[in-house]
Structure formats: C-alpha cells, structure tokens
Amino acid sequence: MIDCNGTCVAAGATDCGAPDSATTLITSAPGAYWKTDGQLTEVASGNADVTVNDASTAQTWEGFGGAFNELGWQYLSMLSETDRDAALRLLYGAEGARFAFGRIPIGATDYAIDRYTLDETPDDISLAGFSIDRDTQALIPFVKAAQAVKANIRFWASPWTPPTWMKQGPFSPGNMVSPFDGWTMKSDDATMTAFAQYLIKFVQAYAQQGITIEAISPQNEPNYTGTYPTCGWSPATYTKFVGQHLGAAVAGAGLTTKIMLGTFNGGGSDGSIIDSVMGDEAARGHIKVLGYQWGMMGSVPSARSYNLPVWQSEHRCGNYPWASPFDPTGAPNDQAYAVESWGLIRDWIRAGVTAYSAWNMVLDTVGIGIDTTRVWPQNALLTVDTSTRTLNITPAYYVFRHLSRFVAQGAKVVATSGGDALAFRNPDGSVVAVLYNAGSAKMATVAAAGRKLQFAMPGSGWATVVAR
C-alpha cells in the first residue's frame, strides 16, 4: 500500500483525503507532499496574499483526466493486487485525484507495447478484419479497472495512425521506420468511408465492453509524422473526412458520440486545418468540442468565438530531447517537472480550457516508449519500479491532485489577485483556491468566501484551501 507521501505502509491502510468540513487545507512541498495536518486560522484584518473574487466567473469546469496506454497496464500488472488497486484509487478514487476523464487510443501510440491498428488486413475496405481482440489484453483491462473505482468516467478516443493501408507515403523519404510511422492519409472516397466506419466500429465494440466513448477525434497531431505511430493530414482531407464522411457515419449509426476537432499540437498546418474545417459549413456542423495541446495555448482565447468547449488534450511530458537539461537514460519525475506542470495547468485554465488531461498516468521509472529512433524518457503521474515491483507517486501527481481532488465538475473558474493561484467556485458554493509559493516558507492569507484564512505556506510548494 502507498501512503500520501509515496511511502509504503501496511496493506489495508486508508488513503489520505481531507475530510469535508467548513474549511480544508492541504499543502505539498519537497519531502512533504500532501500534508493534511495544517491549520487554518480566520483573521479579521491584514492584507491577503491571494484574494478570490468568486463573483467574477469565467468558464465552467468539466474536469481533469489522463491517457490510458498499454505500457501503463503492463507495469501496473507487475504490482501486488493491493498496490495496483491503490494506484487506481490514487487516480480515480473519491479520496484520490478524482479524475473525470480518460483518453483511450484507437490502436497503437508511442506507449503501446508495439505497433498495431485494429485492422491490418490489406485493402480491407469492408473492414472484415476489424477486431479489438488486441485491446482486450491490456488496454481494456486498464480501463475497466479504472471503471471499477469510478463508474462514470467520461471517455474520449483518438487514433495515432489509421490502418497502414489507408495511408500513402512516405511523408519524408528515408525518415520512416515502418508504414505505421508517418506517411499521409489517403483522400479517396473509398478510404474515407472505410476510415469513418473504422471509428464507428471502435465506438460500437467498446460499447459492447461497457465503455461509452463520448467523443472521437480523427487524428492525434495531424501535422506530426515522427518515428512512432503517426499520420499526416492535409486541411482539405481533414475537412472532407469530417464534412462528407465521419459526420454522416456517426448519424447513420445512431450514435450520440461527439466529433472532436483535434488533437492539435500547434505544428505545421494545424491552424489551417482548424480554419478549413470551421470555415466549411458541412464540416463545422459536426464539431462539438476542440482538442488543443502543447503549442496551442495561445489559440484558446480566439477559439471561444466557435462557442464550443476547448479541452486541453495532452499535458506536456517534460525531459525534452531538444532542451537542456535532458536525461536520455530515464525520466526525472522530479520537483522541477511538478513546477513546470503547475505553470502549464494554470496558464491553460487561465486561457479558457474547460478540461485538462495528463499524458501517461502510469509508466515505469524509465519512461521510454516504442520510438527507438528518438529515445525520449517521459514523465508520468505514477511510476512502477520494475526491479522491486513497487509503486511511486511523483511530485507532478500531487500538483494535479491539489486541483482535481477538490474542484467539482460544473465548477466555475473565478478570478484571483495578488499571487500565483487558481480558484474555482463549486456548485455547492464552496470556493477552492490553489496557490504556489516559489519562495521560502511563510505565513500566508487567502481571502475567499467572505473570510480571511491564514496558514503556514511551505516554500517551493502548493496549498489548497477550500472555504465555505
């Protein structure tokens, strides 16, 4: 069993969640994550470090989540049943992070066990070879284990590559390891029709497994064609697919599944795809949500003109090969990444997104996927030491939990002033303020819900204050 600070404790011990009361205080700092023993003192005077104006509201919050991948379940399966269950409760449990969303890949990602799609029978326009049998081995068990902890998870899905016979290429001669990696989507009607039905069959097959897919995206990062499962899309092909094929296929199948315009990382012609789809009357009418990630933060405010929710669809994973420092031997999963994570979450929410998804929820302590050309050890929220078969909680996990544990679906993002903070007003009227202090430990005061609350704020750490 794992306690709140990532330390193994006796099996059967309870998880560390703050009790629901008039006020709640949780703090985290290096070596002292998720401390519940701090005291809030109401004061009558003095200046507040952070003031929450819960009458000044912005977007309605839908929730936090993360991505399911095959390798995550492979590593979780190395743990004892007790620790595996603890990991799932940390992510989705009522006393854990209370994640609301789960992203499911359609076929292989860079964190699959190896490359595959759900129909690799060449030129199988009728999709006679379509099957999710592969998914029942690792991916679906991961999803169902999470559902056993939280039954009402909202799932959305995207492919990293369509079946290889639906692509043409290579996109960049001499750059591709296999047809799974890169190349571009064909645009003929037969292929477009088959791919639309491929996505429909995925939604229907998962429904038979008790997994409802709320939204589907045609392609993860349609302008990236790297050395793991990827596929390039032109603006014209993307627009044609949504407007003339996918929208009609969803309606024809009688599905309520939403179509996501995304997921975009800000590279290449991403902006042109968005402009093309939203400028085409037929295609635009089918889009119900936007999926932005990585370099798309600056595009969120202008996307509000579409009157659609914008979901931050993939948190940056850190330890970047193009930056310094970079560790090619293993993901740091350290305090520095937690601080980076805080800044990203804060800025995306301030930009106006209504949901936020972590990338890998679980990896091993090394964090390397199936891209062997550019080896990139990536951070995760939870890690498994495969040599000792033990579970570790990373500092970044606590950053997510400081928000997701207390911010309810349907909360309003509200204004703050005077410090590095985010705040929300929950549907029950409680106000949640989350603060980061980059300096030394100090006494801090938060003004929220008509009260001034003082507490010991740790240095280089976070505090969540819930006031009613």
Backbone torsions as a table, in degrees:
resi	resn	phi	psi	omega
1	MET	NA	151.2	-177.6
2	ILE	-116.7	132.6	177.9
3	ASP	-91.2	-175.5	-173.0
4	CYS	-64.5	-23.0	-178.6
5	ASN	-99.4	9.7	177.6
6	GLY	85.7	16.3	-178.1
7	THR	-101.6	139.3	177.5
8	CYS	-69.0	132.5	175.5
9	VAL	-130.9	175.9	-174.5
10	ALA	-60.8	142.2	176.3
11	ALA	-58.9	142.4	-179.5
12	GLY	95.0	-9.4	177.4
13	ALA	-68.4	152.1	-177.9
14	THR	-83.2	156.7	175.4
15	ASP	-71.9	162.1	-173.8
16	CYS	-101.0	92.2	175.8
17	GLY	-119.3	142.3	179.0
18	ALA	-71.7	140.6	178.5
19	PRO	-69.0	150.9	174.7
20	ASP	-75.0	122.4	-177.4
21	SER	-151.5	-173.2	-178.8
22	ALA	-62.2	-35.7	176.9
23	THR	-139.4	152.4	179.2
24	THR	-136.5	139.9	175.2
25	LEU	-134.6	125.2	172.6
26	ILE	-127.7	134.2	176.9
27	THR	-126.3	154.8	175.7
28	SER	-143.5	143.3	176.0
29	ALA	-159.8	164.4	-179.9
30	PRO	-52.1	125.3	-179.4
31	GLY	81.3	-3.1	-177.2
32	ALA	-147.9	58.8	-178.3
33	TYR	-82.6	142.5	174.1
34	TRP	56.4	61.4	177.1
35	LYS	-92.6	128.9	-175.9
36	THR	-110.1	7.1	-173.8
37	ASP	-100.3	9.2	178.3
38	GLY	-72.7	160.6	-177.4
39	GLN	-115.5	134.9	172.2
40	LEU	-101.1	129.3	178.7
41	THR	-119.6	126.2	178.1
42	GLU	-78.8	129.8	-179.1
43	VAL	-120.1	153.5	-175.1
44	ALA	-94.6	-22.9	-174.5
45	SER	-139.6	178.2	179.4
46	GLY	98.2	158.9	179.9
47	ASN	-80.1	144.2	177.3
48	ALA	-89.5	141.5	173.8
49	ASP	-71.1	-37.3	177.6
50	VAL	-134.3	130.2	176.1
51	THR	-114.9	127.7	178.7
52	VAL	-99.8	125.9	176.0
53	ASN	-107.0	89.4	-174.4
54	ASP	-79.3	1.0	171.9
55	ALA	-86.7	-14.8	178.7
56	SER	-98.9	96.5	-171.9
57	THR	-104.1	151.2	175.4
58	ALA	-119.4	-129.6	-173.3
59	GLN	-74.3	160.0	173.6
60	THR	-86.7	130.3	-173.6
61	TRP	-86.3	134.0	179.9
62	GLU	-101.8	-28.7	175.5
63	GLY	139.6	171.8	176.2
64	PHE	-105.3	162.4	178.0
65	GLY	-166.4	-165.7	-179.9
66	GLY	-162.4	174.2	-174.2
67	ALA	-99.2	137.1	172.0
68	PHE	-89.1	133.4	176.6
69	ASN	-140.9	154.5	-176.8
70	GLU	-57.8	-44.1	-176.8
71	LEU	-62.6	-32.6	178.1
72	GLY	-59.6	-44.1	179.3
73	TRP	-70.6	-35.3	177.2
74	GLN	-58.4	-42.5	179.9
75	TYR	-74.1	-39.3	177.0
76	LEU	-61.6	-33.2	-178.8
77	SER	-69.3	-12.9	175.9
78	MET	-79.0	-15.7	-176.2
79	LEU	-84.0	164.4	169.1
80	SER	-63.9	157.8	178.6
81	GLU	-58.5	-36.1	-179.9
82	THR	-63.8	-46.7	-178.6
83	ASP	-72.5	-33.6	176.4
84	ARG	-63.8	-43.6	176.9
85	ASP	-63.9	-37.8	178.5
86	ALA	-62.7	-40.5	179.2
87	ALA	-61.6	-44.2	-179.8
88	LEU	-66.6	-35.1	176.6
89	ARG	-69.9	-34.9	176.6
90	LEU	-60.8	-34.4	-178.5
91	LEU	-84.6	-47.9	-170.5
92	TYR	-116.8	-8.4	-175.2
93	GLY	-70.5	158.0	-179.2
94	ALA	-63.5	-27.6	177.1
95	GLU	-101.4	4.7	177.4
96	GLY	-102.5	-135.8	-178.5
97	ALA	-81.8	-13.2	178.1
98	ARG	55.3	39.4	179.1
99	PHE	-55.9	142.6	-179.2
100	ALA	-100.6	-27.3	-172.5
101	PHE	-116.3	156.9	169.6
102	GLY	-141.3	129.9	177.0
103	ARG	-97.2	129.8	-177.8
104	ILE	-115.7	127.1	176.8
105	PRO	-76.6	146.5	174.7
106	ILE	-100.9	94.5	-170.9
107	GLY	89.3	-161.9	-171.5
108	ALA	-78.7	144.9	165.6
109	THR	-111.5	-173.7	173.3
110	ASP	-72.3	-5.7	175.5
111	TYR	-119.4	30.0	164.1
112	ALA	-81.1	169.2	177.1
113	ILE	-70.7	-36.3	172.0
114	ASP	-159.9	-179.6	-174.5
115	ARG	-79.1	135.3	176.2
116	TYR	-166.5	160.5	164.7
117	THR	-128.1	-178.7	-176.1
118	LEU	-89.6	2.9	175.5
119	ASP	-162.6	94.5	179.0
120	GLU	-103.2	17.7	172.5
121	THR	-72.6	118.9	-174.3
122	PRO	-55.2	133.8	174.3
123	ASP	54.2	37.4	-176.8
124	ASP	-86.4	67.7	-176.5
125	ILE	-58.3	-32.9	179.9
126	SER	-80.4	-8.5	180.0
127	LEU	60.3	35.1	178.4
128	ALA	-64.2	-25.9	-178.9
129	GLY	-92.4	5.2	-178.5
130	PHE	-62.9	135.9	-179.9
131	SER	-160.3	142.4	172.0
132	ILE	-104.8	18.9	-179.9
133	ASP	-55.0	-40.5	179.1
134	ARG	-59.4	-41.7	-177.4
135	ASP	-64.8	-26.2	-178.9
136	THR	-72.0	-9.1	-177.9
137	GLN	-84.3	-36.9	-176.4
138	ALA	-138.6	-44.7	-172.8
139	LEU	-69.2	-52.9	-178.8
140	ILE	-64.7	-40.0	174.4
141	PRO	-58.8	-36.2	176.5
142	PHE	-63.5	-47.5	-179.2
143	VAL	-63.4	-44.7	-178.2
144	LYS	-67.6	-33.2	176.4
145	ALA	-64.0	-37.2	176.1
146	ALA	-68.7	-40.3	178.4
147	GLN	-62.1	-31.9	178.8
148	ALA	-65.5	-24.9	177.3
149	VAL	-87.7	-40.6	-179.6
150	LYS	-139.1	109.7	-171.1
151	ALA	-73.6	-25.0	-171.9
152	ASN	-104.3	34.9	175.4
153	ILE	-62.3	138.3	176.6
154	ARG	-94.0	120.4	-175.2
155	PHE	-106.7	139.6	169.5
156	TRP	-134.0	160.7	-170.0
157	ALA	-143.2	152.9	176.5
158	SER	-153.5	145.4	173.2
159	PRO	-87.4	147.5	169.6
160	TRP	-88.8	-26.9	173.6
161	THR	-151.3	142.6	168.3
162	PRO	-74.2	174.7	171.7
163	PRO	-51.5	142.6	-171.1
164	THR	-62.3	-27.9	-179.7
165	TRP	-73.7	-7.9	175.0
166	MET	-90.0	2.1	-175.5
167	LYS	-114.7	161.1	174.2
168	GLN	-131.1	152.3	-177.1
169	GLY	176.0	-162.4	5.8
170	PRO	-77.9	154.9	178.7
171	PHE	-65.0	-44.5	176.4
172	SER	-127.3	107.0	-174.3
173	PRO	-52.4	132.9	177.7
174	GLY	79.9	-0.7	-175.2
175	ASN	-99.1	-13.8	-169.9
176	MET	-101.3	130.8	178.1
177	VAL	-73.4	-39.6	-177.2
178	SER	-154.1	167.2	178.3
179	PRO	-65.9	-13.9	173.2
180	PHE	-68.9	-27.3	-171.6
181	ASP	-101.7	110.2	178.0
182	GLY	83.5	-143.8	-171.2
183	TRP	64.3	-179.1	-176.7
184	THR	-129.8	156.9	-177.5
185	MET	-73.7	134.0	173.1
186	LYS	-69.2	154.8	-176.2
187	SER	-119.4	6.9	178.8
188	ASP	-71.2	154.2	-174.2
189	ASP	-61.7	-37.2	-179.0
190	ALA	-62.8	-44.3	178.7
191	THR	-67.7	-43.0	179.1
192	MET	-59.5	-44.0	178.9
193	THR	-63.5	-43.2	-179.9
194	ALA	-64.6	-40.3	-179.0
195	PHE	-68.8	-38.0	175.6
196	ALA	-59.5	-44.0	178.7
197	GLN	-68.8	-30.6	175.6
198	TYR	-59.4	-45.5	178.9
199	LEU	-68.2	-38.1	177.6
200	ILE	-63.0	-46.1	179.4
201	LYS	-60.8	-36.6	176.8
202	PHE	-61.2	-49.1	-179.5
203	VAL	-60.5	-43.9	-178.5
204	GLN	-67.9	-40.5	-179.7
205	ALA	-65.7	-39.5	178.4
206	TYR	-70.2	-33.9	175.8
207	ALA	-60.4	-37.7	178.1
208	GLN	-66.7	-20.3	176.4
209	GLN	-89.9	2.3	-178.4
210	GLY	82.2	21.2	-178.3
211	ILE	-119.4	107.7	-178.5
212	THR	-86.9	122.4	177.9
213	ILE	-91.3	112.0	-177.0
214	GLU	-75.3	-35.8	-176.5
215	ALA	-147.0	147.5	175.4
216	ILE	-127.4	144.6	174.9
217	SER	-112.0	139.4	179.5
218	PRO	-64.6	-30.1	-172.6
219	GLN	-162.2	133.8	168.6
220	ASN	-75.6	124.6	173.9
221	GLU	46.5	72.3	-172.9
222	PRO	-69.2	-2.9	176.0
223	ASN	-111.3	10.9	177.1
224	TYR	-112.4	128.2	-177.7
225	THR	-130.7	61.9	-176.1
226	GLY	-88.2	-166.5	-171.5
227	THR	-94.4	45.8	165.5
228	TYR	-149.2	175.5	-175.2
229	PRO	-53.2	116.0	-177.8
230	THR	-152.1	170.0	175.9
231	CYS	-162.5	134.6	177.7
232	GLY	-89.2	142.8	177.3
233	TRP	-128.5	136.6	172.0
234	SER	-84.5	157.7	176.3
235	PRO	-55.6	-40.9	-178.1
236	ALA	-66.1	-41.1	-179.4
237	THR	-67.4	-43.2	179.8
238	TYR	-61.2	-46.0	-178.5
239	THR	-64.3	-44.1	178.1
240	LYS	-61.1	-43.2	-177.1
241	PHE	-61.7	-48.1	-178.7
242	VAL	-68.9	-48.2	-172.7
243	GLY	-73.5	-34.1	-173.7
244	GLN	-108.9	-12.2	-173.6
245	HIS	-130.1	-60.1	-172.9
246	LEU	-66.5	-45.3	-179.8
247	GLY	-57.3	-45.8	-180.0
248	ALA	-66.7	-35.5	-179.6
249	ALA	-66.7	-42.1	178.3
250	VAL	-62.1	-46.8	179.6
251	ALA	-64.4	-42.5	-178.1
252	GLY	-65.0	-29.2	178.9
253	ALA	-84.5	-4.0	-179.8
254	GLY	70.3	28.5	-178.4
255	LEU	-91.5	151.3	172.9
256	THR	-97.3	4.8	-177.6
257	THR	-59.1	131.3	178.1
258	LYS	-81.6	153.3	172.8
259	ILE	-102.0	124.5	177.1
260	MET	-92.6	133.4	168.7
261	LEU	-87.7	101.2	-174.1
262	GLY	160.7	-175.1	1.7
263	THR	-96.6	138.7	-174.7
264	PHE	-113.6	138.0	178.7
265	ASN	-107.1	1.2	176.7
266	GLY	94.1	3.2	-178.6
267	GLY	-90.8	164.0	171.3
268	GLY	49.7	-126.0	-175.9
269	SER	-99.4	27.5	179.0
270	ASP	-53.2	-47.2	179.2
271	GLY	-60.0	-37.0	179.3
272	SER	-68.3	-36.0	176.6
273	ILE	-63.9	-46.4	180.0
274	ILE	-60.5	-47.5	179.8
275	ASP	-61.0	-40.8	-178.0
276	SER	-65.8	-47.8	-178.7
277	VAL	-65.7	-47.1	-176.2
278	MET	-76.2	-13.0	175.0
279	GLY	-92.3	-5.7	179.4
280	ASP	-102.5	118.9	-172.5
281	GLU	-58.7	-43.0	-177.7
282	ALA	-66.6	-45.5	-178.5
283	ALA	-69.2	-44.8	-176.3
284	ARG	-59.4	-35.7	-178.0
285	GLY	-63.4	-18.7	-179.4
286	HIS	-93.2	-12.2	-175.0
287	ILE	-84.2	128.4	-177.9
288	LYS	-119.7	-11.1	179.5
289	VAL	-157.5	150.3	177.1
290	LEU	-108.6	138.9	179.0
291	GLY	-116.7	104.8	-177.9
292	TYR	-115.0	145.2	178.2
293	GLN	-153.0	171.1	175.8
294	TRP	51.1	-106.5	-173.0
295	GLY	-85.3	12.8	-174.7
296	MET	-96.3	3.9	-175.6
297	MET	-56.1	-42.4	-177.8
298	GLY	-66.6	-14.9	-179.9
299	SER	-91.0	-7.1	-177.1
300	VAL	-64.3	-48.0	-178.0
301	PRO	-57.1	-42.1	-179.2
302	SER	-70.4	-25.1	179.8
303	ALA	-69.4	-14.9	179.1
304	ARG	-61.9	-22.8	179.9
305	SER	-64.8	-17.9	179.1
306	TYR	-80.8	-10.9	-179.4
307	ASN	57.1	41.6	177.6
308	LEU	-128.5	151.3	174.2
309	PRO	-65.7	143.1	174.8
310	VAL	-112.9	117.8	177.9
311	TRP	-99.4	130.9	169.0
312	GLN	-75.5	113.9	-164.4
313	SER	-98.1	-9.4	178.8
314	GLU	-162.6	112.7	176.9
315	HIS	-67.2	142.0	177.3
316	ARG	-64.2	141.8	-171.5
317	CYS	-94.8	-5.6	176.4
318	GLY	74.5	-177.4	178.1
319	ASN	51.5	57.2	-169.0
320	TYR	-78.6	129.5	-178.7
321	PRO	-62.4	-23.8	-178.2
322	TRP	-91.4	1.6	-176.2
323	ALA	-122.2	175.0	176.8
324	SER	-129.8	133.2	3.3
325	PRO	-80.7	152.1	173.7
326	PHE	-132.6	130.7	178.5
327	ASP	-108.1	107.2	-178.3
328	PRO	-77.2	-7.8	-175.2
329	THR	-94.5	-20.8	-178.5
330	GLY	179.5	152.4	-179.8
331	ALA	-70.2	135.5	-178.5
332	PRO	-66.7	-40.3	-176.9
333	ASN	46.3	51.8	-170.3
334	ASP	-117.4	-176.8	179.5
335	GLN	-61.7	-36.1	-179.7
336	ALA	-60.9	-39.9	177.6
337	TYR	-69.8	-33.0	175.8
338	ALA	-63.1	-42.2	178.5
339	VAL	-65.0	-44.0	176.2
340	GLU	-58.9	-43.1	-179.5
341	SER	-61.0	-43.4	177.0
342	TRP	-57.2	-48.1	-178.5
343	GLY	-61.3	-39.1	179.0
344	LEU	-67.2	-49.0	179.8
345	ILE	-59.8	-46.5	-179.9
346	ARG	-57.5	-48.7	-173.7
347	ASP	-71.8	-36.6	176.9
348	TRP	-65.5	-40.6	179.7
349	ILE	-68.6	-40.2	176.2
350	ARG	-62.9	-30.4	179.0
351	ALA	-70.8	-27.0	174.8
352	GLY	126.4	8.9	179.1
353	VAL	-69.0	155.9	-178.8
354	THR	-107.9	-5.6	177.1
355	ALA	-151.7	157.3	-176.6
356	TYR	-144.6	127.3	-177.2
357	SER	-116.8	129.7	168.5
358	ALA	-67.5	162.3	173.0
359	TRP	-84.1	-116.2	-177.7
360	ASN	-68.4	123.0	175.3
361	MET	-76.2	-35.2	-177.8
362	VAL	-138.0	131.5	169.8
363	LEU	-141.6	179.0	169.1
364	ASP	-79.3	179.3	-176.9
365	THR	-73.3	-12.3	178.1
366	VAL	-87.9	-51.0	173.1
367	GLY	86.8	23.6	-178.9
368	ILE	-95.3	136.2	178.2
369	GLY	-96.5	-149.7	-174.1
370	ILE	-96.8	2.0	174.3
371	ASP	-79.3	103.5	-178.1
372	THR	-94.0	-4.6	177.6
373	THR	-84.7	-48.4	172.2
374	ARG	-115.2	97.5	-178.1
375	VAL	-75.2	124.0	-173.4
376	TRP	-136.9	94.5	176.6
377	PRO	-69.1	122.0	-173.2
378	GLN	-114.0	148.7	-180.0
379	ASN	-74.4	161.8	176.6
380	ALA	-144.1	172.6	178.7
381	LEU	-80.0	-40.1	176.0
382	LEU	-125.7	145.2	177.6
383	THR	-129.7	155.2	177.8
384	VAL	-117.8	124.7	172.5
385	ASP	-80.3	108.0	-173.2
386	THR	-72.4	-19.2	179.3
387	SER	-79.0	-36.1	-179.6
388	THR	-105.2	-7.4	-179.2
389	ARG	55.5	50.4	179.0
390	THR	-123.8	153.4	-178.7
391	LEU	-97.5	137.6	177.6
392	ASN	-122.8	142.6	175.1
393	ILE	-103.3	125.1	-176.4
394	THR	-88.9	158.2	177.1
395	PRO	-56.5	-36.1	-179.4
396	ALA	-63.0	-32.5	177.4
397	TYR	-56.4	-44.2	-176.9
398	TYR	-66.5	-31.1	176.4
399	VAL	-62.0	-48.2	176.7
400	PHE	-59.3	-44.5	-175.1
401	ARG	-67.2	-32.6	177.7
402	HIS	-57.7	-28.3	177.3
403	LEU	-95.8	-56.0	-168.5
404	SER	-68.5	-27.1	-179.6
405	ARG	-64.5	-31.2	-169.3
406	PHE	-116.9	-16.7	-178.7
407	VAL	-90.7	117.2	-175.5
408	ALA	-84.4	153.4	170.8
409	GLN	-61.6	134.0	-176.1
410	GLY	94.2	-1.8	176.1
411	ALA	-67.1	157.4	173.6
412	LYS	-102.1	132.5	169.4
413	VAL	-70.8	129.7	-177.1
414	VAL	-123.9	166.2	-172.5
415	ALA	-78.7	148.1	171.4
416	THR	-131.4	159.0	174.3
417	SER	-144.7	152.3	170.9
418	GLY	93.8	0.4	-179.8
419	GLY	-172.7	-179.0	-179.7
420	ASP	-87.1	94.4	-170.3
421	ALA	-153.3	160.3	167.6
422	LEU	-126.1	153.2	177.9
423	ALA	-147.1	153.6	-177.3
424	PHE	-142.3	150.5	170.5
425	ARG	-113.1	114.3	-177.8
426	ASN	-72.9	160.2	178.2
427	PRO	-57.8	-27.0	178.7
428	ASP	-82.2	3.2	178.4
429	GLY	93.2	-11.4	177.4
430	SER	-68.9	150.3	-179.7
431	VAL	-113.4	127.8	180.0
432	VAL	-109.8	123.1	175.0
433	ALA	-119.1	129.7	177.5
434	VAL	-119.3	124.2	-174.0
435	LEU	-118.7	148.8	169.7
436	TYR	-122.0	135.9	178.9
437	ASN	-119.6	108.4	-179.1
438	ALA	-79.6	-14.2	-175.9
439	GLY	-94.2	-153.9	-178.7
440	SER	-79.8	164.1	177.2
441	ALA	-59.0	146.9	-177.4
442	LYS	-161.2	167.9	167.7
443	MET	-83.4	131.1	-178.0
444	ALA	-124.1	154.6	178.6
445	THR	-129.7	132.0	175.6
446	VAL	-114.8	130.0	173.5
447	ALA	-99.9	114.7	-177.1
448	ALA	-155.7	146.0	176.8
449	ALA	53.6	36.9	177.1
450	GLY	75.8	15.8	-177.8
451	ARG	-132.0	155.9	170.9
452	LYS	-112.8	119.1	-174.0
453	LEU	-118.4	125.1	-176.7
454	GLN	-110.1	144.8	-177.5
455	PHE	-160.0	167.0	176.7
456	ALA	-83.1	112.0	-179.2
457	MET	-94.2	122.9	-179.2
458	PRO	-71.2	156.2	174.1
459	GLY	-77.5	147.3	-179.0
460	SER	50.9	42.5	-174.9
461	GLY	-148.1	-174.5	-173.4
462	TRP	-123.0	155.9	172.3
463	ALA	-141.5	137.6	170.4
464	THR	-111.3	125.6	176.6
465	VAL	-117.7	124.7	175.2
466	VAL	-111.9	120.5	-178.4
467	ALA	-119.2	144.1	179.2
468	ARG	-128.6	NA	NA
